[in-house]
Amino acid sequence: MKKVFLISMIIAGVIVMCLALQAQVLPDSTRNSLINAPSAKRAEVRDMVQKNYPSLQRELYLSLAEAYPGFTTRFLKSQIRTLKKMDGKALSRLYLDVAGDLEKSYEGPAKEFRKEVKTLLTEKYSAVPEDFKKLHEENGLRKSLSAVINEKYPQVATDCLTIMKDKYPGLSLTIARDAIDTALKKDPTLFIEMRIEARSLAQEKYPEVLSALSTQERGPRHFREIMKQNPKFAGALFERIDGKFHSRIKDLRRTVIAFAIEKHSSEVLSFTEDVLTMVEKKYPDLPRDLVLAAGDWREKHGKEFKAAHEDFFKDLRAARDKNFPRLLADAVASIDTHSPGFRESLRKAAIGEFPDIEKKVKSFVDKKCPRINEEILKIIK
């Protein structure tokens, strides 16, 4: 379990870095216009970039990785150092402020979205098609990237765990324990009330689920399996829980996340920085190998996955786009309101680590995709 988490963390770090690189391809005015564009327009831009410039991300990354040894780890560490300058209370307050702004702005749309999700759960997503599951199990991106780590860098997960054992013993368990303690202090009866509600619903309408709920096995994984195997019960329970406990669940989630950020963000960031330093010293080619593997995966399976996801999730995506068309823009605006220099400090940290990176990116764009800015503006304006 921990090995999966650590591999996921490394993969996620590379993905974050690649997304940041793609953003740097664009002038500030275009980047801001893209942030403020409706989500459907941003999806249209992504499709255009993938169609017209399928190797853009990989080629830009390789160009910069060649120019700056240790590029990936240095980039991510520059972002972590900037985040560490804000103490846990400041980060927690920023999270609460942004969450509060979005909840106020989207209270009505969020309620409508939950209703649509409930309908989709029972009507469309009651069962995952076998070919869709097989596609993910056999040819998923995560599986491809994990295979690279397992085959070429089998020791990296052990090295990550060693760092945790030596410098951060019990960190994950402490975070989990504090989350439970915080939840019980905030709302001590919520979880038992939800369990009672699940049993009552099963007794009333879904007696076949009762035996599964009564089994000796406990925990979120077991409950998720029950939901997966009984989609109609899952949809009905979702509707009932949402109707009775939504505001309490929302308040509890916000409290637990804010407390975790305030108390543990510094340690988590320090641990991540130590892992990146270890990768930088012992496995300098690992990030590059992941980016290359991701590029190979897109060439082999990208179109197939895109078509399958668009078909399977089109109704859910439509509901999201209809109810939250400007969610990203509103989130960014809220961040800028409550912490005006936050995003700029992250950008300056990267530029400070690589002083001439903007010139190199501009040179790359002028050579490889000189019309990309024009093509994006044509879509979003």
DORO-123515 format. One line per 2 residues: number of its first residue (from 0); for each residue y negated, z, x negated of C-alpha. Coordinates in nm, 2 decimals, padded with zeros to 4 digits. Each point is the difference from the previous one (the first is absolute). Layout:
<pts>
NUM> Y/Z/X | ...
</pts>
This chain:
<pts>
0> 00.00/00.00/00.00 | -00.24/00.09/-00.28
2> 00.10/-00.30/-00.19 | -00.09/-00.22/00.29
4> -00.34/00.17/00.03 | -00.08/-00.04/-00.36
6> 00.10/-00.36/-00.01 | -00.21/-00.06/00.31
8> -00.30/00.17/-00.16 | 00.02/-00.23/-00.30
10> 00.03/-00.30/00.22 | -00.28/00.11/00.22
12> -00.23/00.05/-00.30 | 00.06/-00.36/-00.11
14> -00.07/-00.12/00.36 | -00.32/00.19/00.02
16> -00.11/-00.14/-00.33 | 00.08/-00.36/00.11
18> -00.19/00.04/00.32 | -00.30/00.13/-00.19
20> 00.02/-00.30/-00.23 | 00.00/-00.24/00.30
22> -00.31/00.17/00.13 | -00.17/-00.06/-00.34
24> 00.05/-00.37/00.04 | -00.27/-00.01/00.26
26> -00.38/00.05/-00.02 | -00.13/00.33/00.14
28> -00.15/-00.18/00.31 | 00.33/-00.17/00.09
30> 00.19/00.32/-00.07 | -00.22/00.20/00.24
32> 00.01/-00.28/00.26 | 00.38/00.01/-00.02
34> 00.01/00.38/00.05 | -00.22/-00.04/00.31
36> 00.20/-00.29/00.14 | 00.24/00.07/00.29
38> 00.35/00.07/-00.10 | 00.13/-00.33/00.14
40> -00.25/-00.19/-00.22 | 00.11/00.20/-00.31
42> 00.36/-00.10/00.08 | -00.11/-00.36/00.02
44> -00.15/00.03/-00.34 | 00.32/00.15/-00.14
46> 00.20/-00.29/00.14 | -00.24/-00.25/-00.15
48> 00.01/00.16/-00.35 | 00.38/00.02/00.01
50> 00.02/-00.37/00.10 | -00.27/-00.14/-00.23
52> 00.04/00.23/-00.29 | 00.35/00.14/00.00
54> 00.00/00.10/-00.36 | -00.36/00.14/-00.02
56> 00.09/00.37/-00.02 | 00.27/-00.05/-00.27
58> -00.21/-00.24/-00.21 | -00.31/00.22/00.01
60> 00.21/00.31/-00.09 | 00.17/-00.17/-00.29
62> -00.33/-00.13/-00.13 | -00.16/00.35/00.00
64> 00.32/00.17/-00.12 | -00.01/-00.23/-00.31
66> -00.36/00.08/-00.06 | 00.03/00.38/00.05
68> 00.32/00.16/-00.14 | 00.12/00.27/00.24
70> -00.22/-00.15/00.27 | 00.18/00.14/00.31
72> 00.03/00.36/-00.12 | -00.35/00.00/-00.14
74> -00.14/-00.13/00.33 | 00.18/00.25/00.22
76> -00.08/00.29/-00.23 | -00.37/-00.09/00.02
78> 00.02/00.03/00.37 | 00.19/00.33/-00.02
80> -00.25/00.15/-00.24 | -00.28/-00.08/00.24
82> 00.18/00.16/00.29 | 00.06/00.31/-00.21
84> -00.37/00.05/-00.04 | -00.02/00.08/00.37
86> 00.16/00.33/00.07 | 00.26/00.05/00.27
88> -00.25/00.14/00.24 | -00.23/-00.31/-00.03
90> 00.29/-00.24/00.05 | 00.13/00.20/00.29
92> -00.34/00.01/00.16 | -00.04/-00.38/-00.04
94> 00.34/-00.05/00.17 | -00.10/00.22/00.29
96> -00.34/-00.17/00.04 | 00.15/-00.35/00.00
98> 00.29/00.10/00.23 | -00.25/00.16/00.24
100> -00.23/-00.31/00.00 | 00.30/-00.23/00.08
102> 00.14/00.22/00.27 | -00.34/00.01/00.18
104> -00.04/-00.38/-00.03 | 00.35/-00.09/00.11
106> 00.10/00.27/00.25 | 00.03/-00.25/00.29
108> 00.16/-00.29/-00.20 | 00.24/00.25/-00.16
110> 00.12/00.12/00.34 | 00.05/-00.36/00.11
112> 00.18/-00.09/-00.32 | 00.24/00.29/00.05
114> 00.08/-00.13/00.35 | 00.07/-00.35/-00.13
116> 00.22/00.14/-00.28 | 00.20/00.20/00.26
118> 00.06/-00.32/00.20 | 00.10/-00.20/-00.32
120> 00.24/00.28/-00.11 | 00.20/-00.03/00.32
122> -00.03/-00.38/00.06 | -00.02/-00.18/-00.33
124> 00.09/00.25/-00.28 | 00.29/00.16/00.18
126> 00.23/-00.16/-00.25 | -00.06/-00.16/-00.34
128> 00.16/-00.35/-00.02 | 00.29/-00.01/-00.24
130> -00.14/-00.29/-00.20 | -00.33/00.19/-00.04
132> 00.19/00.31/-00.13 | 00.22/-00.21/-00.23
134> -00.30/-00.18/-00.14 | -00.16/00.33/-00.11
136> 00.32/00.15/-00.12 | 00.10/-00.29/-00.21
138> -00.32/-00.16/-00.12 | -00.28/00.26/00.05
140> -00.28/00.02/-00.25 | 00.06/00.37/-00.06
142> 00.36/-00.07/-00.08 | -00.10/-00.27/-00.25
144> -00.25/00.22/-00.18 | 00.23/00.30/00.00
146> 00.27/-00.22/-00.16 | -00.23/-00.09/-00.28
148> -00.06/00.37/-00.07 | 00.36/00.10/00.03
150> 00.12/-00.29/-00.22 | -00.27/00.00/-00.27
152> -00.14/00.35/00.01 | 00.28/00.23/00.13
154> -00.15/00.30/-00.19 | -00.35/-00.01/00.16
156> 00.08/00.21/00.31 | 00.16/00.27/-00.22
158> -00.30/00.00/-00.22 | -00.22/00.04/00.31
160> 00.21/00.29/00.12 | -00.01/00.16/-00.35
162> -00.38/00.00/00.02 | 00.01/00.16/00.34
164> 00.25/00.26/-00.13 | -00.19/00.09/-00.32
166> -00.36/-00.01/00.14 | 00.02/00.01/00.38
168> 00.31/00.20/00.09 | 00.05/00.03/00.38
170> -00.31/-00.21/00.08 | 00.17/-00.21/00.28
172> 00.16/00.31/00.15 | -00.32/00.19/-00.01
174> -00.19/-00.28/00.18 | 00.27/-00.01/00.27
176> 00.01/00.38/00.04 | -00.38/00.02/00.02
178> 00.00/-00.28/00.26 | 00.25/00.19/00.21
180> -00.19/00.33/-00.04 | -00.34/-00.17/00.09
182> 00.16/-00.16/00.31 | 00.15/00.33/00.12
184> -00.33/00.18/-00.05 | -00.20/-00.27/00.18
186> 00.24/-00.05/00.30 | 00.31/00.23/-00.03
188> 00.16/-00.12/00.33 | -00.06/-00.38/-00.01
190> 00.33/-00.10/-00.16 | 00.22/00.21/00.22
192> -00.19/-00.12/00.31 | 00.07/-00.36/-00.11
194> 00.37/00.07/-00.05 | 00.01/00.16/00.35
196> -00.17/-00.31/00.14 | 00.26/-00.23/-00.17
198> 00.29/00.20/00.15 | -00.16/00.01/00.34
200> -00.05/-00.37/00.00 | 00.36/-00.06/-00.11
202> 00.13/00.24/00.27 | -00.20/-00.18/00.27
204> 00.05/-00.36/-00.08 | 00.21/-00.06/-00.32
206> 00.30/00.23/00.01 | 00.18/-00.21/-00.26
208> -00.26/00.11/-00.26 | 00.06/00.37/00.06
210> 00.31/00.03/-00.23 | -00.19/-00.16/-00.28
212> -00.29/00.24/00.04 | 00.24/00.29/00.01
214> 00.18/-00.09/-00.32 | 00.01/00.24/-00.30
216> -00.20/-00.24/-00.21 | -00.37/00.05/00.00
218> -00.31/-00.15/-00.15 | -00.23/-00.31/00.03
220> 00.26/-00.24/-00.13 | 00.25/00.09/00.26
222> -00.26/-00.01/00.27 | -00.12/-00.35/-00.11
224> 00.36/-00.12/00.02 | 00.02/00.12/00.36
226> -00.32/-00.19/00.08 | 00.13/-00.31/-00.17
228> 00.33/00.00/00.19 | -00.17/00.09/00.34
230> -00.31/-00.22/00.02 | -00.06/00.07/00.38
232> 00.01/00.37/-00.06 | -00.23/-00.04/-00.30
234> -00.25/-00.19/00.21 | 00.01/00.25/00.28
236> -00.03/00.29/-00.24 | -00.29/-00.16/-00.18
238> -00.19/-00.04/00.33 | 00.07/00.36/00.10
240> -00.08/00.16/-00.34 | -00.32/-00.21/-00.02
242> -00.11/00.10/00.35 | 00.06/00.37/-00.05
244> -00.06/00.07/-00.37 | -00.21/-00.28/-00.14
246> -00.32/00.20/-00.08 | 00.20/00.28/-00.15
248> 00.21/-00.23/-00.22 | -00.32/-00.18/-00.11
250> -00.17/00.33/-00.09 | 00.30/00.13/-00.18
252> 00.05/-00.31/-00.20 | -00.36/00.00/-00.11
254> 00.01/00.37/-00.10 | 00.32/-00.04/-00.20
256> -00.12/-00.31/-00.19 | -00.34/00.15/-00.07
258> 00.16/00.32/-00.14 | 00.25/-00.20/-00.21
260> -00.29/-00.21/-00.15 | -00.21/00.31/-00.07
262> 00.28/00.20/-00.16 | 00.22/-00.25/-00.17
264> -00.20/-00.32/-00.07 | -00.09/00.11/-00.36
266> 00.37/00.06/-00.09 | 00.12/-00.32/00.16
268> -00.26/-00.20/-00.18 | 00.08/00.17/-00.33
270> 00.37/-00.07/00.05 | -00.07/-00.36/00.08
272> -00.22/-00.03/-00.31 | 00.27/00.15/-00.22
274> 00.26/-00.25/00.14 | -00.23/-00.29/-00.07
276> -00.05/00.13/-00.36 | 00.37/00.02/-00.04
278> 00.05/-00.35/00.13 | -00.28/-00.12/-00.23
280> 00.17/00.14/-00.31 | 00.37/-00.05/00.08
282> 00.02/-00.30/00.24 | -00.31/-00.21/-00.06
284> 00.16/-00.31/00.15 | 00.11/00.16/00.33
286> -00.32/-00.08/00.20 | 00.01/-00.36/-00.12
288> 00.37/-00.03/00.09 | -00.07/00.13/00.35
290> -00.28/-00.25/00.06 | 00.21/-00.29/-00.13
292> 00.29/00.11/00.22 | -00.23/00.02/00.30
294> -00.12/-00.35/-00.07 | 00.36/-00.13/-00.02
296> 00.08/00.18/00.33 | -00.29/-00.17/00.17
298> 00.11/-00.34/-00.12 | 00.36/00.06/00.12
300> -00.04/00.20/00.32 | -00.37/00.03/00.08
302> -00.02/-00.27/00.27 | 00.32/00.12/00.16
304> -00.13/00.36/00.02 | -00.34/-00.11/00.12
306> 00.16/-00.20/00.28 | 00.24/00.28/00.10
308> -00.28/00.26/00.00 | -00.24/-00.21/00.20
310> 00.25/-00.07/00.26 | 00.13/00.36/00.03
312> -00.33/00.19/-00.03 | -00.24/-00.25/00.17
314> -00.04/00.21/00.32 | -00.05/00.32/-00.20
316> -00.25/-00.18/-00.23 | -00.18/-00.14/00.30
318> -00.03/00.34/00.16 | -00.14/00.14/-00.33
320> -00.25/-00.28/-00.05 | -00.12/00.03/00.37
322> -00.06/00.37/-00.02 | -00.11/00.05/-00.36
324> -00.17/-00.33/-00.10 | -00.25/00.17/-00.24
326> 00.20/00.31/-00.11 | -00.03/-00.08/-00.37
328> -00.37/-00.07/00.02 | -00.06/00.32/00.19
330> 00.21/00.20/-00.25 | -00.19/-00.14/-00.29
332> -00.33/00.06/00.17 | 00.10/00.36/00.06
334> 00.10/00.05/-00.36 | -00.33/-00.14/-00.11
336> -00.19/00.23/00.24 | 00.17/00.32/-00.10
338> 00.05/-00.08/-00.37 | -00.25/-00.27/-00.09
340> 00.10/-00.05/-00.36 | 00.38/00.03/00.04
342> 00.11/-00.36/00.01 | -00.25/-00.10/-00.26
344> 00.12/00.27/-00.24 | 00.35/-00.14/00.02
346> -00.13/-00.35/-00.08 | -00.21/00.12/-00.29
348> 00.30/00.19/-00.14 | 00.20/-00.32/-00.02
350> -00.29/-00.19/-00.15 | -00.06/00.28/-00.25
352> 00.37/-00.03/-00.11 | -00.03/-00.38/-00.03
354> -00.37/-00.08/-00.07 | 00.02/-00.38/00.02
356> 00.26/-00.02/00.28 | -00.24/-00.15/00.25
358> -00.07/-00.29/-00.24 | 00.37/-00.06/-00.05
360> 00.07/00.00/00.37 | -00.29/-00.24/00.07
362> 00.12/-00.23/-00.27 | 00.35/00.01/00.15
364> -00.13/-00.08/00.35 | -00.22/-00.28/-00.12
366> 00.30/-00.16/-00.17 | 00.28/00.07/00.25
368> -00.15/00.03/00.34 | -00.37/-00.11/00.00
370> -00.01/-00.04/00.38 | 00.16/00.32/00.11
372> -00.32/00.17/00.09 | -00.11/-00.30/00.21
374> 00.34/-00.01/00.17 | -00.01/00.37/00.09
376> -00.36/-00.01/00.13 | 00.10/-00.30/00.22
378> 00.26/00.21/00.17 | -00.19/00.32/00.05
380> -00.35/-00.14/00.10
</pts>
